Amino acid sequence: MPPLGRTLILIGAALMALGVVLQLAPHIPLVGKLPGDIRIEREGYSLYFPVTTCVVLSVLVTLVLQLIARWK
């Protein structure tokens, strides 16, 4: 059962890291305010889609995962 225990610990650590990121996200500059993020506000209607922010975060996550894969 050691692989199961290790997997549960990794999942727990990932959830904790996600929680920290979600708590700190409003204080991180430029997140959600990059050029290319779509924001439409009209009377009674609001649409926000962070296109550029999603691309930047995707690249960062990919780089981190590549580093982890090479480290193993």
C-alpha positions, -999 to +999 in steps of 0.1 A: +000+000+000+029+025+000+021+038-035-015+045-024-002+065+006+022+084-015-005+092-040-028+105-013-001+127+002+006+142-033-031+148-039-034+165-005-003+187-011-017+197-045-050+206-030-032+227-003-012+245-030-044+252-050-060+266-019-031+289-012-031+301-049-068+308-047-064+328-015-035+348-029-049+353-064-066+387-058-033+400-046-012+389-076-007+418-100-018+415-136-037+382-131-069+387-150-059+421-163-035+412-191-040+425-227-061+400-245-084+392-216-120+398-228-143+419-206-177+430-217-199+450-193-233+463-202-264+472-182-275+440-165-249+419-182-213+411-176-189+387-194-153+381-185-131+356-202-093+357-193-079+344-226-043+356-221-042+347-185-053+312-193-025+309-219+001+322-195-010+299-167-010+269-191+026+276-202+037+280-166+020+247-155+035+229-185+070+242-177+067+231-140+054+197-150+082+192-175+108+201-148+092+177-124+092+149-151+129+155-159+137+156-121+124+121-116 
